[in-house]
Amino acid sequence: MAGKQNEKRKSAKSSEKRLEKPDKRAKQAKQETREKSAEPAKSAKNTKPTKDAEPGKSEKSGKSGKRSAAEGFGARPLRELLRVTPGERPDLGGIDPSATPGGPVDKAAGVAATALLAQPLGSLQERLYAASTAGDRRRVLLILQGMDTSGKGGTLKHVIGLFNPSGCRIKAFEAPTEEELGHPFLWRIKQELPRPGEIGIFDRSHYEDVLIARVRELVPRNRVRARYAQINRFEKALADDGVSVVKVFLHIGYEEQRARLLQRLDNPDKHWKFNVGDIEERTVWPAYQEAYEVALERCSTDEAPWYVVPADRKWYRNWAISTLLREHLEDIDPQYPKGEFDVEECRRRLLAS
């Protein structure tokens, strides 16, 4: 037992040393962000941002070169800017968690732009549900993953709040129960999938079984490796059945997480949200970053790509996820079904009644 405790202490010290360099990069990145309020984040492969990716610029400007806040700010669709290229491993240490790629110029503009997305999102959701009444099986599944305090709950409040709650199916996954442990790891996920016409939201998901299971060695490493392929087959089957899978990794910085945890400690009304275990999890931060990089590399597919959303700025997080959902819903392009009745005859009967 003492040996294990010594190993944990060594691991914690090693982790702190490994974090010194990322912390320095994060501070430098934040300084640059203050100088350039809307500098785009690096891509998943840490490439230099292109001119097209600069926020507020349009590829085909026309006369004004401007787009409304509800339409977006970048020349390219946001899902192209934030997408993890299938088969390529992202360098999370090289992606600034406080950046705002493709986004509004500042917080005020971001909050306003997110509010303007409520109407088009609500309309698209209604059309999606209406189409399901005529047999359309298409639906959306938003998967939120990220370190503690990265904003999964905040997304549910500020983004999903833009939708009609009656058409949403929300599930927050905790540690598996005894019953769930008696089944394959995907069993409990399948029980909570959205139905046709619905928007499903997972606060954590089946990816916990290749994240914490890998970092904490809850199962043998060869079993974790096998799960990546199982996840890909599962998500492809979902896509084939009409599910648009939108997987978002909320990329929060190490220093920002500390600040948010301290805010919870300093406010008694937030103590219920504080988990002492989060302090221990911070000692293995590099291991979690590596686990996420591997999962993003192996499970970002054409059918179900991953998106890395910088999450230090809450307003950008809300705008980005709202925009990603809008882009996917517009791609589905659900239509209201036509009524199978004589409209004029029904009108005549109602007027005569």
C-alpha positions in Angstrom: 0.0 0.0 0.0 2.8 2.4 0.9 4.5 1.6 -2.4 1.4 2.7 -4.3 1.2 5.9 -2.3 4.9 6.6 -3.1 4.2 5.9 -6.8 1.2 8.4 -6.8 3.4 11.1 -5.1 6.1 10.6 -7.7 3.5 10.7 -10.5 2.1 13.9 -9.1 5.6 15.5 -8.9 6.4 14.3 -12.4 3.1 15.7 -13.7 3.8 19.1 -12.1 7.1 19.3 -13.8 5.5 18.4 -17.2 3.0 21.1 -16.7 5.5 23.9 -16.2 6.0 24.3 -19.9 2.3 24.1 -20.9 1.6 26.7 -18.2 4.2 29.1 -19.7 2.7 28.6 -23.2 -0.8 29.3 -21.9 0.3 32.6 -20.3 2.1 33.7 -23.5 -1.0 32.7 -25.5 -3.3 34.7 -23.3 -1.1 37.8 -23.6 -1.2 37.4 -27.4 -5.0 37.1 -27.2 -5.3 40.3 -25.2 -3.3 42.1 -28.0 -5.4 40.5 -30.7 -8.9 40.0 -29.4 -10.0 37.5 -31.9 -6.9 35.6 -33.1 -7.9 32.2 -34.5 -6.8 29.0 -32.8 -4.4 26.7 -34.5 -5.8 23.7 -36.3 -5.7 20.2 -35.0 -2.3 19.7 -36.5 -0.9 23.0 -35.1 -0.7 24.6 -38.5 -0.6 28.4 -39.0 -4.0 30.0 -39.4 -4.9 31.0 -42.9 -6.2 34.3 -44.0 -9.6 32.7 -44.7 -9.9 31.7 -41.1 -9.6 35.2 -39.7 -12.9 36.2 -37.9 -15.1 38.8 -39.6 -13.7 38.3 -43.1 -15.8 36.8 -45.9 -14.3 34.7 -48.8 -16.6 36.5 -51.2 -17.2 39.9 -49.7 -19.4 41.4 -52.4 -20.1 45.0 -51.6 -19.9 45.0 -47.9 -18.1 41.8 -47.1 -20.2 41.4 -43.9 -22.4 38.7 -42.6 -25.1 39.0 -39.9 -24.3 37.8 -36.4 -26.8 34.9 -36.8 -25.0 33.7 -40.0 -21.5 33.6 -38.6 -18.3 35.5 -38.8 -15.7 33.3 -40.7 -15.4 32.7 -44.4 -15.3 28.9 -43.8 -18.0 26.9 -42.0 -17.1 26.5 -38.3 -17.1 22.8 -38.5 -14.2 23.0 -41.0 -12.2 25.3 -38.7 -12.7 23.2 -35.5 -12.8 19.7 -37.0 -10.1 17.1 -36.1 -8.9 15.6 -39.3 -9.6 11.8 -39.3 -6.5 9.8 -38.6 -4.4 12.8 -37.5 -3.5 13.3 -33.8 -4.1 16.9 -32.6 -1.6 18.6 -30.4 -3.8 20.0 -27.6 -0.8 21.8 -26.1 -0.5 23.8 -29.3 -4.1 24.9 -29.3 -4.9 28.0 -27.3 -7.9 27.3 -25.1 -8.7 31.1 -24.9 -8.7 31.6 -28.7 -11.9 32.4 -30.7 -11.4 30.9 -34.2 -14.0 32.1 -36.6 -15.9 33.8 -33.9 -17.2 37.3 -33.0 -14.7 40.0 -32.1 -15.5 40.2 -28.4 -17.8 39.0 -25.6 -20.5 41.6 -26.2 -20.7 40.6 -29.9 -20.6 36.9 -29.0 -23.4 37.1 -26.6 -25.5 39.1 -29.1 -24.7 36.6 -31.9 -25.7 33.6 -29.8 -29.0 35.2 -28.9 -29.7 35.8 -32.6 -29.2 32.1 -33.2 -32.2 31.2 -31.1 -34.7 31.8 -33.9 -33.1 29.8 -36.7 -32.2 27.0 -34.3 -35.8 26.9 -33.0 -37.2 26.8 -36.5 -34.8 24.0 -37.6 -35.7 22.0 -34.5 -39.4 22.3 -35.2 -38.9 21.2 -38.8 -36.8 18.2 -37.6 -39.6 17.1 -35.2 -42.3 17.7 -37.8 -40.5 15.6 -40.4 -40.3 12.7 -37.9 -44.2 12.6 -37.8 -44.1 11.6 -41.4 -41.5 8.8 -40.9 -38.2 10.8 -41.2 -35.8 9.0 -38.8 -33.1 11.7 -38.7 -32.0 13.2 -35.4 -29.0 14.9 -33.8 -26.8 13.7 -31.0 -24.5 16.2 -29.3 -21.7 14.7 -27.3 -19.9 16.9 -24.8 -16.5 15.8 -23.4 -13.9 17.8 -21.5 -12.1 18.1 -18.2 -14.0 19.2 -15.1 -15.3 22.8 -15.2 -14.8 22.9 -19.0 -18.4 23.9 -19.5 -20.6 20.8 -20.2 -23.2 22.0 -17.7 -23.0 25.6 -19.0 -23.5 24.4 -22.5 -26.7 22.7 -21.4 -27.9 25.9 -19.8 -27.0 28.4 -22.4 -27.1 26.5 -25.7 -29.7 23.8 -25.3 -31.8 26.5 -23.6 -32.2 28.0 -27.1 -34.3 24.9 -28.1 -37.7 23.7 -27.1 -37.0 21.3 -24.2 -39.8 19.0 -25.2 -37.8 18.0 -28.3 -34.5 17.4 -26.4 -33.3 14.2 -24.7 -30.6 15.0 -22.1 -28.4 12.5 -20.3 -25.5 13.1 -17.9 -23.5 9.9 -17.5 -22.0 9.3 -14.1 -19.9 6.3 -12.9 -21.5 3.1 -14.1 -23.9 1.3 -11.8 -23.6 -2.3 -10.8 -26.2 -3.2 -13.4 -24.4 -1.3 -16.1 -21.1 -2.9 -15.2 -22.7 -6.2 -15.9 -23.2 -5.3 -19.6 -20.8 -4.2 -22.4 -19.7 -0.6 -22.0 -22.0 0.6 -24.9 -25.1 -0.9 -23.4 -26.0 2.0 -21.2 -25.4 4.5 -24.0 -27.8 2.7 -26.4 -30.6 3.1 -23.8 -30.4 6.9 -24.0 -30.1 7.6 -27.7 -32.4 10.3 -29.2 -35.5 9.2 -31.0 -36.3 10.3 -34.6 -36.9 14.1 -34.6 -35.2 14.7 -31.3 -31.9 16.5 -30.3 -30.0 14.3 -27.9 -27.3 15.7 -25.6 -24.8 13.6 -23.7 -22.9 15.2 -20.8 -20.0 12.8 -20.9 -20.5 9.6 -22.8 -19.0 6.2 -23.9 -15.7 8.1 -24.3 -15.2 7.9 -20.5 -14.5 4.2 -21.2 -11.3 5.2 -23.2 -10.4 8.2 -21.1 -10.6 7.7 -17.3 -10.4 3.9 -18.0 -7.1 4.5 -19.7 -5.6 7.1 -17.3 -6.6 5.2 -14.1 -6.0 1.8 -15.7 -9.5 0.6 -14.7 -9.3 -2.1 -17.4 -6.4 -3.7 -19.2 -4.8 -1.5 -21.9 -5.5 -4.0 -24.7 -9.2 -3.8 -23.9 -9.1 0.0 -24.1 -7.4 -0.3 -27.5 -10.2 -2.6 -28.7 -12.8 0.0 -27.6 -11.8 2.6 -30.2 -12.8 0.3 -33.0 -16.0 -0.6 -31.2 -16.9 3.0 -30.8 -16.2 3.7 -34.5 -18.5 0.9 -35.6 -21.2 2.0 -33.2 -21.1 5.6 -34.4 -21.1 4.6 -38.0 -24.2 2.5 -37.4 -25.8 5.5 -35.8 -25.0 7.7 -38.8 -26.4 5.0 -41.2 -29.6 5.1 -39.2 -30.0 8.9 -39.6 -28.2 10.2 -36.5 -26.0 13.3 -37.0 -23.3 12.8 -34.3 -21.7 16.1 -33.2 -18.8 15.4 -30.9 -17.3 18.4 -29.0 -14.2 18.4 -26.9 -14.3 21.4 -24.6 -10.7 22.5 -24.5 -10.0 24.3 -21.2 -6.6 25.4 -20.0 -4.9 24.2 -16.8 -4.8 27.6 -15.2 -8.4 28.4 -16.2 -9.6 25.2 -14.5 -7.8 26.2 -11.3 -9.4 29.6 -11.4 -12.9 28.1 -11.8 -12.3 25.6 -9.1 -11.2 28.3 -6.8 -14.4 30.3 -7.6 -16.4 27.3 -6.4 -14.5 27.2 -3.2 -14.8 30.9 -2.6 -18.6 30.9 -3.0 -20.5 28.8 -0.5 -23.4 28.6 -2.9 -21.2 26.7 -5.3 -19.8 24.2 -2.9 -22.3 21.6 -4.1 -20.5 21.8 -7.5 -17.0 21.2 -6.0 -15.6 17.7 -6.0 -12.5 17.1 -3.9 -11.5 14.4 -6.4 -10.9 17.1 -9.0 -7.7 18.2 -7.2 -6.4 14.6 -7.5 -7.4 14.5 -11.2 -5.2 17.6 -11.8 -2.1 15.7 -10.8 -2.5 13.5 -13.9 -3.5 16.4 -16.3 -0.9 15.4 -18.9 -2.1 11.8 -18.9 -5.7 13.0 -19.6 -4.5 15.3 -22.4 -2.7 12.4 -24.0 -5.8 10.2 -23.6 -7.9 12.8 -25.3 -5.5 13.2 -28.1 -5.5 9.5 -28.8 -9.3 9.3 -28.6 -9.6 12.3 -31.0 -7.2 10.8 -33.4 -8.7 7.3 -33.5 -12.4 8.2 -33.3 -12.7 11.3 -35.5 -14.2 9.8 -38.6 -16.1 11.1 -41.7 -19.3 9.8 -40.2 -18.7 11.2 -36.7 -16.0 13.8 -36.6 -14.6 15.5 -33.4 -14.6 19.2 -32.9 -12.1 21.0 -30.6 -13.8 24.1 -29.1 -11.6 26.4 -27.1 -13.5 26.7 -23.8 -11.7 29.3 -21.6 -14.1 32.0 -22.9 -17.6 30.9 -22.0 -19.2 33.3 -24.5 -17.2 31.8 -27.4 -18.0 28.3 -26.2 -21.7 29.0 -26.3 -21.5 30.7 -29.7 -19.4 28.0 -31.3 -21.5 25.0 -30.2 -24.7 26.9 -31.2 -23.2 27.5 -34.6 -22.0 23.9 -35.0 -25.6 22.7 -34.2 -27.0 25.2 -36.7 -24.6 24.0 -39.4 -25.5 20.4 -38.9 -29.3 21.1 -38.8 -29.0 23.1 -42.0 -27.2 20.2 -43.6 -30.0 17.9 -42.6 -32.5 20.5 -44.0 -35.6 18.9 -42.5 -38.9 19.9 -44.2 -42.4 20.2 -43.0 -44.5 17.3 -44.2 -47.4 18.0 -46.5 -50.9 17.5 -45.1 -52.7 14.5 -46.6 -56.1 16.2 -46.7 -58.1 18.6 -48.8 -57.2 22.0 -47.4 -60.0 23.9 -49.1 -62.6 21.3 -48.1 -61.5 21.5 -44.5 -61.6 25.3 -44.7 -65.2 25.2 -46.1 -66.4 22.9 -43.4 -64.9 25.0 -40.6 -66.4 28.2 -41.9 -69.8 26.5 -42.2 -69.7 25.0 -38.7 
